[in-house]
Amino acid sequence: MKKYKVVFVVLMLMLGTPLIAQETGNSVLEQFKDTPSEKVYVSLNTSLLFTGEYLFYKVYCLNDKTKQPSDISTIAYVELISENTEVVFKHKIRLEKSRGQGDFFVPTTVPSGNYKLIAYTRWMKNGAMNRFFQEDISIINPYQTNQDAVLPDLSENVTSITENRATNGEEDKRFILETDKESYPKKSKVALSIQNFRGASGYGNYNISVRKKEDLNHRPKRSPQSYIEWHAEQMANAPIFYETIAFAPEGNGELLKGRIRANSSDLALASQPIAISIPGEDFQIKVVGTDSTGLFYINLSKDYAEPQAILQVLDAPKGSYTIEILKDPPLDYSGLQFGRFLMDTNMQDAIVRRSLHNQIENGYFAVKPDTLKLDALNDPYGGAYVETLDLDEYTRFKTLDETVVELVENVWTKRNKDKTVSFKVRSFDETYEESEYDAMVFVDGVLMPDQTELLEFDSRLIKTVNTVREKFAMGGTTYFGLINLVTKDGNYYDLINATGMTKIELDRPRLPKRYFAQSYTEDTNTRIPDFRDQLLWQPNVLLEGSQMGLDFFTSEVPGEYELRLEGFSIYGRPVAITKTITVE
């Protein structure tokens, strides 16, 4: 038997309770009446996009009362809406310390047109939509023949309707961007220094974008300062505490709302334990209770890889209850006012150049990949060391029951008087006394409360048996031991079609990325073309001193490039500073 030493760790999976009794009525108003409203600002790399380009963005959430970063919400929503009110994308963004990030690649299926980017939190849905973040986005798709959405009518004056929106003079001379040169050759290194003369009031986590100045005349995006002023106009004479509360804030991760319905009149709805399993290698398990009407709420505070979940009513016969996930009503986009970007014949050369460069860049995407930041994913064993048995190293037995008896040390099964079966795990004190508590068993991270049916599970499907030998509690029940059976394909949850188990698809938050940064060294393959207009997108620029530096490299595209640092300080002060360099 191959063994791994296990260090003592106590796991506590505590029973969750409903967040609120219901989402309408005095109970909600009383609970959140002193919680102020909030706002979000989205910093973009551009407001004019072509097919094959990325919209990069960073979300900042602020408290309307304190004017500082908000700790009310931990989830934000970013949507792109077309003029016919269709949703092009809807991203769920996890906020860490009031900030989050995301991106959107513009596919060939998105037509040319004028769009609206909106952003909000669930808490903000208690207020009017005119207090959501709103930004005009224009998209050019040169691969579709119908360009009517961005072509002027005969009666329209192109010059007047494409006139740039005035930008506020938000430049703060106590923040400076400095580069080692003003002009650079192609494919050369740029050394950038951020100088902070504000002291601690300038500390913060910002974002920086380096992008070629636009050849096409279009409406520029909002700056943090101009957004604050615009939002103040929307808030004029409005209280900072919502008068009517219909949506609870997502203060501890994603909020799932559901209801159980009894399939017979003698079954109670109140205080029923609902288990939610999020499967996969980073599996999660939570148990919450229902209120008197069968409502329950689940907070998902950690990232996960598999966008699926399995819900079960514990301690109830199979088929006793039906579980339903309740969705928020859709937003009404009919009142959105869209900007009006229009093309003319003078833009032809710029459109052809940019489209060609985008095709070349996307053709070499494989050598310039972004990567997901997976280091924040959940540890399903709570930091405990795990005993792992790889069944490929042994002669396999037909059933799991035989495998446990013959191969899995410190684990056994027990037949109970009521003809059920329990899995048992031995403690670390080297005694052979049976624990009074049963073990908890999972298959690919899916909780299996009925362990009797597992005895005939085909062991040929199992790759490893992972065992944690510690005491823990969940759903008001104490267990000793955790066993996770990992199948060869790792997809047991896809095969589940059992009575009493409800499978749902999760709209998981976007995982943050580490964005590719081009560099040129002696080992760089210089034969790979480089036609980037976006030289740098860094969503997390942590400034905690008087200065900091970073490097980036120019591309083969000559022209003027804008370096732009944006965001909000730790005290909520808007920051936007720019500098221009030339690539020759």
SVG drawing of the C-alpha trace seen along z (x, -y; Angstrom):
<svg xmlns="http://www.w3.org/2000/svg" viewBox="-51 -71 72 79">
<polyline fill="none" stroke="black" stroke-width="0.4" points="0.0,0.0 1.4,-3.4 0.8,-5.9 1.4,-9.6 1.9,-11.0 -1.0,-13.2 -0.7,-16.1 -3.5,-16.9 -5.9,-19.5 -9.4,-20.2 -11.9,-20.9 -15.1,-22.8 -17.7,-23.0 -20.4,-24.9 -24.1,-25.0 -25.0,-28.1 -28.2,-30.0 -30.5,-31.9 -29.2,-35.4 -32.6,-36.9 -36.1,-35.7 -37.4,-37.1 -36.4,-39.7 -39.5,-41.8 -41.0,-43.2 -40.1,-44.9 -37.5,-42.4 -35.2,-43.4 -35.8,-47.1 -34.9,-46.8 -31.8,-44.7 -30.3,-47.0 -31.9,-50.4 -28.7,-51.8 -26.6,-50.5 -25.7,-53.3 -25.9,-53.1 -22.9,-52.5 -21.6,-53.2 -19.1,-51.5 -16.7,-53.0 -15.3,-50.9 -11.9,-51.9 -11.6,-50.9 -8.6,-50.6 -10.8,-52.1 -14.4,-53.0 -13.9,-52.1 -13.3,-48.5 -12.8,-46.5 -13.7,-42.8 -10.7,-40.8 -9.8,-43.2 -10.1,-43.0 -12.1,-45.3 -10.1,-45.3 -11.7,-46.8 -11.2,-47.2 -14.1,-47.7 -14.0,-50.0 -16.8,-50.1 -17.3,-53.1 -19.5,-53.8 -21.8,-56.7 -21.8,-57.8 -18.1,-57.7 -16.9,-58.3 -14.3,-55.6 -13.9,-52.0 -17.0,-50.0 -17.1,-46.9 -20.8,-46.4 -20.7,-44.2 -18.2,-41.5 -19.8,-40.9 -20.2,-43.3 -21.9,-42.9 -20.7,-44.3 -22.9,-44.1 -22.7,-45.3 -26.1,-46.2 -27.0,-46.8 -29.3,-49.5 -32.0,-46.9 -31.6,-46.1 -29.9,-42.7 -27.2,-41.6 -23.9,-41.0 -22.2,-39.8 -22.9,-39.8 -19.9,-39.2 -20.0,-38.5 -16.9,-40.0 -15.7,-39.1 -14.5,-42.2 -11.5,-41.9 -11.1,-45.0 -13.7,-46.8 -11.9,-46.0 -12.2,-43.5 -11.1,-42.9 -12.3,-41.4 -12.1,-41.4 -14.2,-40.7 -12.9,-39.6 -15.1,-41.0 -16.1,-38.1 -17.2,-38.4 -20.8,-37.7 -21.1,-41.2 -22.2,-43.7 -21.0,-47.3 -23.0,-49.6 -23.3,-51.7 -23.5,-49.9 -23.8,-50.8 -21.6,-49.3 -23.4,-49.3 -22.0,-48.1 -23.7,-47.7 -23.9,-45.6 -27.0,-43.7 -27.3,-46.2 -27.5,-49.0 -30.5,-47.4 -32.5,-48.9 -32.0,-52.3 -32.7,-53.7 -30.8,-52.5 -29.6,-56.0 -27.3,-55.6 -25.6,-52.6 -22.2,-53.1 -22.9,-53.8 -20.4,-54.2 -20.8,-54.5 -19.0,-51.8 -18.7,-51.7 -17.8,-48.6 -16.7,-48.3 -17.0,-44.9 -15.5,-45.3 -16.3,-41.7 -20.1,-42.2 -21.7,-43.9 -24.4,-45.7 -22.9,-48.8 -26.1,-50.9 -25.8,-51.2 -22.6,-53.3 -23.4,-55.1 -25.1,-58.5 -28.5,-59.2 -28.5,-61.8 -29.8,-64.3 -27.1,-63.8 -24.0,-65.9 -21.1,-63.6 -18.9,-66.2 -21.4,-67.4 -22.4,-64.0 -18.9,-62.6 -17.7,-65.6 -15.7,-64.6 -17.2,-64.8 -15.4,-67.4 -13.1,-65.9 -12.6,-67.4 -9.2,-68.7 -8.5,-66.0 -4.7,-66.0 -3.1,-66.1 0.4,-67.5 1.2,-65.6 1.0,-62.4 3.5,-62.2 4.2,-59.6 7.8,-59.7 9.6,-57.7 13.3,-57.4 12.7,-58.9 10.0,-60.7 10.5,-58.8 11.3,-55.1 12.2,-52.8 10.0,-49.9 10.3,-46.8 12.2,-48.6 12.0,-48.8 10.2,-51.7 11.0,-52.3 8.1,-54.0 8.2,-55.5 5.1,-56.6 5.9,-59.5 3.6,-60.0 3.9,-63.4 0.6,-63.0 2.1,-60.8 -0.3,-58.2 -3.3,-59.9 -2.0,-58.7 -1.6,-55.1 -3.9,-52.7 -4.4,-49.9 -4.7,-51.4 -4.7,-50.2 -2.5,-51.4 -3.1,-51.2 -0.7,-52.0 -2.5,-52.3 -2.1,-53.9 -4.0,-57.2 -7.1,-56.7 -7.0,-57.5 -10.8,-57.6 -12.7,-60.5 -15.0,-59.2 -16.4,-60.0 -13.8,-59.4 -14.5,-57.3 -15.3,-58.8 -12.5,-59.6 -12.9,-58.8 -13.4,-62.5 -15.9,-63.1 -17.8,-60.0 -18.0,-61.2 -19.4,-64.5 -21.9,-62.7 -23.0,-60.4 -23.4,-63.4 -25.9,-64.8 -27.8,-61.6 -27.9,-61.5 -29.2,-65.1 -31.8,-65.2 -31.7,-61.4 -31.1,-59.9 -28.0,-57.8 -30.1,-55.1 -32.4,-53.2 -36.1,-53.9 -37.3,-50.5 -35.1,-47.4 -35.9,-44.4 -32.4,-43.0 -29.9,-42.1 -26.3,-43.0 -23.9,-40.2 -21.6,-40.9 -20.0,-37.5 -19.7,-36.3 -22.3,-35.2 -25.8,-34.9 -28.0,-32.0 -31.7,-32.1 -33.9,-29.1 -37.0,-27.4 -38.0,-23.9 -41.5,-22.6 -42.8,-19.6 -44.2,-16.8 -46.6,-15.8 -48.7,-17.9 -47.2,-16.3 -43.6,-17.5 -42.3,-20.6 -40.7,-23.5 -38.9,-25.2 -35.4,-24.4 -34.6,-21.9 -30.9,-21.4 -30.0,-22.1 -26.6,-20.9 -24.9,-22.4 -21.9,-20.6 -19.7,-22.3 -17.8,-19.4 -14.3,-19.1 -10.8,-19.0 -11.5,-22.2 -14.9,-21.0 -16.9,-22.9 -19.7,-21.9 -22.1,-24.1 -25.2,-23.5 -27.9,-26.1 -31.3,-26.1 -34.7,-27.1 -37.1,-29.6 -40.8,-29.0 -41.7,-29.3 -39.0,-27.0 -36.7,-29.8 -32.9,-29.5 -29.9,-31.5 -26.4,-30.4 -23.3,-32.5 -20.5,-31.3 -17.4,-33.2 -14.7,-31.3 -13.8,-30.8 -14.4,-27.4 -13.6,-25.8 -16.7,-23.8 -19.8,-26.0 -22.2,-23.3 -23.7,-22.5 -25.8,-19.7 -28.4,-20.5 -29.9,-18.0 -32.3,-18.1 -30.5,-16.2 -32.1,-13.9 -35.2,-13.4 -36.3,-10.5 -35.5,-10.7 -38.2,-12.5 -39.7,-14.3 -38.9,-17.8 -38.4,-19.7 -35.7,-22.3 -36.0,-25.5 -33.4,-28.2 -35.1,-31.7 -33.7,-34.3 -33.8,-38.0 -36.1,-39.7 -34.4,-41.0 -33.4,-44.6 -35.3,-47.0 -32.9,-48.5 -35.6,-50.4 -34.6,-53.7 -30.9,-53.6 -29.7,-56.5 -27.0,-55.5 -24.2,-57.5 -23.9,-58.0 -20.5,-57.1 -20.6,-57.3 -18.1,-56.3 -17.1,-58.3 -14.9,-57.8 -11.9,-59.5 -11.7,-56.6 -11.1,-53.9 -7.3,-53.7 -7.3,-53.6 -10.0,-50.9 -8.1,-48.7 -4.8,-49.1 -6.3,-48.2 -8.3,-45.3 -5.2,-43.8 -3.1,-44.2 -5.8,-42.5 -5.9,-39.5 -2.1,-39.1 -2.1,-39.5 -4.9,-36.9 -3.1,-34.5 -0.2,-34.5 -2.3,-34.3 -0.9,-30.9 2.6,-32.5 1.2,-35.4 -1.3,-33.8 -2.9,-35.2 -3.2,-32.9 -5.8,-32.4 -4.9,-33.1 -5.8,-29.7 -3.8,-30.2 -6.9,-31.5 -9.1,-28.4 -10.5,-26.5 -8.6,-23.9 -11.4,-21.3 -9.6,-19.8 -9.3,-23.0 -5.5,-22.9 -5.4,-19.3 -2.9,-16.7 -4.5,-13.9 -3.9,-10.2 -4.1,-9.3 -4.5,-5.8 -3.9,-5.4 -5.8,-2.3 -3.7,-2.0 -0.9,-0.8 -2.9,2.3 -4.8,5.2 -8.4,3.9 -11.4,5.4 -14.7,5.3 -16.7,3.2 -15.9,0.3 -16.9,2.5 -14.2,5.0 -11.7,2.2 -12.3,0.6 -11.9,3.9 -8.7,5.0 -6.9,1.8 -8.0,-1.4 -6.2,-1.4 -7.9,-3.2 -11.3,-3.1 -14.1,-0.5 -17.8,-0.1 -20.4,0.7 -23.8,2.3 -26.3,0.5 -29.4,2.0 -31.7,0.1 -30.0,1.8 -28.1,-1.4 -24.3,-1.5 -21.9,-4.0 -18.3,-4.6 -15.9,-4.8 -12.4,-6.4 -9.9,-5.5 -8.3,-8.3 -4.6,-9.1 -4.3,-7.8 -3.6,-4.3 -6.4,-2.8 -8.9,-0.5 -11.9,-1.7 -14.7,-2.6 -15.7,-6.3 -19.2,-7.1 -19.3,-9.4 -19.7,-8.4 -17.4,-9.7 -18.6,-12.0 -18.2,-10.6 -17.9,-12.4 -17.5,-11.3 -15.6,-13.9 -16.6,-16.4 -20.3,-15.5 -21.8,-14.8 -23.2,-11.2 -25.4,-11.1 -26.8,-7.7 -23.7,-5.6 -25.4,-2.2 -25.6,-2.5 -21.9,-3.2 -21.0,0.3 -21.6,1.6 -19.8,-1.3 -17.6,0.0 -14.0,-0.4 -12.7,-0.4 -14.0,-3.9 -12.1,-5.2 -8.6,-6.6 -7.8,-7.6 -9.3,-7.5 -8.5,-10.6 -9.0,-10.4 -8.9,-13.1 -8.8,-11.6 -10.2,-14.4 -13.3,-15.4 -15.5,-18.1 -19.1,-19.4 -21.5,-20.3 -25.2,-21.0 -25.5,-20.5 -24.1,-17.0 -20.6,-15.8 -18.6,-13.6 -15.2,-11.8 -13.4,-11.5 -13.8,-12.8 -13.5,-10.5 -13.4,-11.7 -13.5,-9.1 -11.9,-10.6 -13.0,-9.0 -10.7,-8.5 -12.7,-11.0 -13.4,-13.3 -17.0,-13.9 -19.3,-11.9 -21.4,-15.0 -22.2,-14.9 -23.6,-11.4 -25.8,-12.1 -29.5,-11.6 -30.5,-10.5 -33.8,-11.2 -33.3,-13.8 -30.4,-15.5 -31.0,-18.8 -28.3,-19.9 -27.9,-23.5 -25.6,-25.6 -23.7,-28.3 -22.9,-31.7 -19.5,-31.8 -17.5,-35.0 -14.8,-35.6 -11.4,-34.3 -8.8,-37.0 -6.0,-36.8 -2.3,-37.5 -2.2,-39.3 0.6,-38.6 3.4,-41.3 5.6,-41.3 9.3,-41.5 12.4,-41.4 15.6,-39.7 18.4,-37.9 16.3,-34.7 13.2,-36.3 12.0,-35.1 12.1,-38.4 10.4,-36.8 7.0,-36.9 5.2,-40.0 4.1,-42.5 1.3,-44.8 -0.1,-45.6 -2.0,-48.9 -2.4,-47.9 1.2,-47.8 0.3,-47.2 -2.8,-46.5 -2.0,-46.1 -5.1,-46.0 -3.3,-45.8 -0.8,-48.5 -0.2,-48.6 1.3,-52.0 2.4,-52.1 5.2,-54.6 6.6,-57.7 7.4,-55.9 7.3,-52.7 8.6,-51.5 7.6,-49.1 8.7,-48.2 7.0,-47.4 8.0,-47.1 6.8,-49.0 5.5,-47.2 6.0,-47.6 3.2,-50.1 4.5,-53.7 2.5,-56.6 1.6,-58.4 0.8,-56.3 -1.1,-57.4 0.0,-56.1 -2.9,-56.4 -3.0,-55.6 -6.5,-55.5 -8.4,-54.5 -9.2,-55.5 -6.9,-55.9 -7.3,-54.0 -9.4,-57.1 -11.6,-57.1 -10.0,-60.0 -10.2,-59.8 -6.9,-59.6 -6.3,-59.9 -2.9,-60.9 -1.6,-60.6 1.5,-60.9 2.3,-60.6 5.2,-58.9 6.1,-58.4 7.1,-55.2 9.0,-55.9"/>
</svg>
